[in-house]
Amino acid sequence: MENRIAQALMKLFERHRIIFWYDAKQELREDFEALALPEVEKLELGNNAFGLKYRLLREQPQQKFLLYRDGPQPDDLDHWLLDVQLAQAEFRTDQGAIWLAELELGLEFTELVRTHAEFFQASKRREALKTLLKPDDTAGLIRLKMLAVCAGSEPRLDSVLEHLLQALAEGRDEPQKLIARCSLEPFLWEQLQRGFGYASKVPSMADFVVELFKSCYAMGTDGEPRLSGDALVFLKRWKDSRQFEQGFEQLSAECAEILGIEQDLARRDARALLELDAFRLIEQKIISDLVRAVAARTLSSAEVALWVRQRRQSHWYAEYQPLYEAVEVAAQFLQALGEAELRMDSLADGVQRYSQGWYRLDQLYRQFIHAMRLSGQASLLSDLNEQIENRYTNQYLLPLGDRFQVFVDAAERWEAAPVRAQRRFFAHWVQHFLSKDTKVCVIISDALRYEIGDELLRRIRREDRYSATLEPALAMLPSYTQLGMAALLPQQTLALADNDSGEVLADGQRTKGTPNRGKLLDQALPQRTSVCKADALLAMKGDDCRALVRDHDLIYVYHNLIDATGDKRDSEERVFEAVEDTLQALIRLIKKLTGANATNILVTADHGFLYQHRPLDESDFADIEIDDTQILYRDRRFLLGKGLRAAPSLRHFSSAQLGLSGEVEVQIPKSINRLRLQGSGSRFVHGGASLQEVVIPVLKINKKRQSDVRVVEVEILRGASSVITAGQLAVTLYQAEPVTDKVRPRQLRAGLYTQGGELISDQHDLRFDLGSDNPRDREQPLRFVLTRKADEANGQEVILKLEEQHPGTTHYKDYKSVRYLMRRSFTSDFDF
């Protein structure tokens, strides 16, 4: 007891020079006499008031005094030192007074301590509260801070709620029970009523959260909300919190079931739900309707893109992103196919038209299949997938293959000028650098067909300081690895081996495997070349990689993932996943080389490929009888041999027609047909003469010294009025130009603030990444819901701020802002 009294008194002496202590029950004299307080003189009050007053105020005006009276305080009329006491402080020895002294709170908070005595019983709670207290705190603010201590939150109502709702979601009732024991529940319900309009005969957190979801859903539909707009602002903050998102999702699901949201959504048009995301069911409803609309062709590709763009701000978007991407790409594919004219005038014309636009259909098909597989929602997408597969095969792949085959059949020689032949790769593209004494690195990615090269081009161009160009080349025929790899080496003649190996000879030398290819390169540039595999290069330490580039003028890097995946029956269905991994690996390779001071890089392929994701029909196989005695080598898309028997479903070539030396003959199934090959897959194939197999990319990549990217500008279009008169504010944000390879997207946070920097609306996280050339497509309408705090700014200017996050931090800087005058009528306080 004595120690607690001493501690409480010392806290009072930190703020006051004179402390009065009345021992009304006359039971603490021993404690008084035992006290030893540094720099404090103890005096006892009796009939010495006048002399003491003179001493306190005149003789020792700097000395600290503890004035003890063995009895109650005198009546005011008989209290000669009352003025001194009122100017200084009184020490009380009841428990509440000791707590007040410990917390450095005045006696005016005595009733607060008495009412919530249970809270102050625990020293940890008192210590936690003390760290939050400020000299100008009111009783209401202190109670709010006590709630925060009980909830383990910050001293704000929204933070207290987030923590209590998280506990509710996790099935923990300890915080709520503590609040009840501390008699803080009436204050909590009062705050919820004042802040959100929540009122209930039997209030509880479970009841509040149901009403919260019910009212916020009603605000976005045609319902009648019982809570205020501040409830919607709180819900938006809550669901966007990384710390509490799991709790939000758990309670959202429970409330959806209680409120019958699934049944209600069934009768609604998805268009009316595009701004809502309180429930996962809303996301599922929108996606389901979107899938059906795309399959039925009742939404244009532009409309689908608009839906998807609006949903990017949804809480659930990341979970369903592959689904949205699949649907959006499907819409683009169907539109592109409808606009495509698959006509050509010659073999060269077909190659050029493919490289100028038709390849995009293969690209969109790949992106759809990849996104569909990532989504894991095969049932939901089954009808749309069936339609895409049918159209891809029957309206694109087969007719394109048939029409191109007409010119393949008519070709006397395998060439498509002005498109350069693959075998001219070294002489045309590589020698261009070497003749200028300039280093060059060549990356050859097995089966990197043209459409993948186009996607790589766009990804590279988005990188800072990188420029790139893309040209098509005509791959050798048959379009298989051994011949394609040999054609990319320095050589004068190429010949198919006159045996069953399928190997290719360049100037009479073997070309299979990295060592043999390295020998051919070294003969062309003695001591100046190096050959390595992609994995080995990526594993190199920085110094080793820099030495590699420094010591060689020409480096060939071989990468093989697409072909290695697709060529196996057990893994061919994962070939489009392998494409994505390849694109990422090639970016890493390019950066690894440029980081080692390489400035010029070429990326190309040995061949392309055909791929149909669903199992093939019998009609997709060439109906022929093959005499094995004539065949040297066979694959799913070509035969090598001598004296090969002609067949209507096969196109026959001599080596001379294909620009090869030797006597080996080649036969290729027409159009997109396959040959049966035991133990082999059939969906992923190459070796034939389809455009997807023989049009390959050649990318020229260069790294500049100066930055060449910038971030897109965004403007605020606020309309004719700069006055806010209602509880909401509608504005339009405008992306000033399309996002391109070198104009990057911008991520912003938007909100309304007072001049003192207090947020008075909900916040929006926005991404401006639109690539449309139409200015109207780059407008983004936005609606802000004002909170009750906005009323305090009535008659004042408020600021609509766009803020940008500092990279790698949680801090934001101002980007742009506009000012509005808050002039709300008293009638805006009424709901109707």
HELIX and SHEET records of a PDB file:
HELIX    1   1 GLU A    2  PHE A   13  1                                  12    
HELIX    2   2 ARG A   29  ALA A   34  1                                   6    
HELIX    3   3 ALA A   49  TYR A   54  1                                   6    
HELIX    4   4 ARG A   55  GLU A   59  3                                   5    
HELIX    5   5 ASP A   76  ASP A   78  5                                   3    
HELIX    6   6 LEU A   82  ALA A   87  1                                   6    
HELIX    7   7 GLN A   95  LEU A  103  1                                   9    
HELIX    8   8 LEU A  107  PHE A  109  5                                   3    
HELIX    9   9 THR A  110  THR A  115  1                                   6    
HELIX   10  10 ALA A  117  PHE A  120  1                                   4    
HELIX   11  11 SER A  123  LEU A  132  1                                  10    
HELIX   12  12 ALA A  139  ALA A  151  1                                  13    
HELIX   13  13 LEU A  157  ALA A  169  1                                  13    
HELIX   14  14 GLU A  174  ARG A  181  1                                   8    
HELIX   15  15 GLU A  185  PHE A  196  1                                  12    
HELIX   16  16 MET A  205  GLY A  220  1                                  16    
HELIX   17  17 GLY A  229  LYS A  239  1                                  11    
HELIX   18  18 GLU A  245  LEU A  259  1                                  15    
HELIX   19  19 ILE A  261  ALA A  266  1                                   6    
HELIX   20  20 ALA A  270  LEU A  273  5                                   4    
HELIX   21  21 ARG A  280  ALA A  295  1                                  16    
HELIX   22  22 SER A  301  ARG A  311  1                                  11    
HELIX   23  23 TYR A  317  GLU A  339  1                                  23    
HELIX   24  24 LEU A  347  ARG A  353  1                                   7    
HELIX   25  25 TYR A  354  TRP A  358  3                                   5    
HELIX   26  26 TYR A  359  SER A  375  1                                  17    
HELIX   27  27 SER A  382  ARG A  391  1                                  10    
HELIX   28  28 TYR A  392  LEU A  397  3                                   6    
HELIX   29  29 LEU A  398  ALA A  410  1                                  13    
HELIX   30  30 GLN A  422  ARG A  424  5                                   3    
HELIX   31  31 PHE A  425  PHE A  425  1                                   1    
HELIX   32  32 PHE A  426  VAL A  430  3                                   5    
HELIX   33  33 GLN A  431  LEU A  434  1                                   4    
HELIX   34  34 TYR A  450  ARG A  461  1                                  12    
HELIX   35  35 THR A  481  ALA A  487  1                                   7    
HELIX   36  36 THR A  514  ALA A  524  1                                  11    
HELIX   37  37 ALA A  534  ALA A  539  1                                   6    
HELIX   38  38 GLY A  542  ASP A  551  1                                  10    
HELIX   39  39 ILE A  562  GLY A  566  1                                   5    
HELIX   40  40 GLU A  572  ARG A  574  5                                   3    
HELIX   41  41 VAL A  575  GLY A  595  1                                  21    
HELIX   42  42 GLU A  618  ASP A  620  5                                   3    
HELIX   43  43 ASP A  628  GLN A  630  5                                   3    
HELIX   44  44 ALA A  656  LEU A  658  5                                   3    
HELIX   45  45 LEU A  691  VAL A  694  1                                   4    
HELIX   46  46 PRO A  775  ARG A  778  5                                   4    
HELIX   47  47 ARG A  788  ALA A  793  5                                   6    
HELIX   48  48 PHE A  826  ASP A  829  5                                   4    
SHEET    1   A 4 VAL A  40  GLU A  44  0                                        
SHEET    2   A 4 LYS A  64  ARG A  69  1                                        
SHEET    3   A 4 ILE A  18  TYR A  22  1                                        
SHEET    4   A 4 ALA A  89  PHE A  91  1                                        
SHEET    1   B 7 ARG A 420  ALA A 421  0                                        
SHEET    2   B 7 TYR A 466  LEU A 474  1                                        
SHEET    3   B 7 VAL A 695  LYS A 703 -1                                        
SHEET    4   B 7 ASN A 600  THR A 604 -1                                        
SHEET    5   B 7 VAL A 440  SER A 445  1                                        
SHEET    6   B 7 LEU A 554  HIS A 559  1                                        
SHEET    7   B 7 THR A 529  LYS A 533  1                                        
SHEET    1   C 3 LEU A 494  LEU A 496  0                                        
SHEET    2   C 3 VAL A 504  ALA A 506 -1                                        
SHEET    3   C 3 GLN A 509  ARG A 510 -1                                        
SHEET    1   D 2 LEU A 610  TYR A 611  0                                        
SHEET    2   D 2 PHE A 684  VAL A 685 -1                                        
SHEET    1   E 4 ILE A 631  ARG A 634  0                                        
SHEET    2   E 4 LEU A 639  GLY A 641 -1                                        
SHEET    3   E 4 GLU A 665  PRO A 669 -1                                        
SHEET    4   E 4 LEU A 650  PHE A 653 -1                                        
SHEET    1   F 2 ARG A 710  VAL A 711  0                                        
SHEET    2   F 2 VAL A 743  ARG A 744  1                                        
SHEET    1   G 3 VAL A 714  LEU A 717  0                                        
SHEET    2   G 3 GLN A 728  GLN A 735 -1                                        
SHEET    3   G 3 GLU A 779  VAL A 785 -1                                        
SHEET    1   H 5 VAL A 723  ILE A 724  0                                        
SHEET    2   H 5 TYR A 812  MET A 822  1                                        
SHEET    3   H 5 GLU A 797  GLN A 805 -1                                        
SHEET    4   H 5 ARG A 746  THR A 754 -1                                        
SHEET    5   H 5 HIS A 764  PHE A 768 -1                                        
END                                                                             
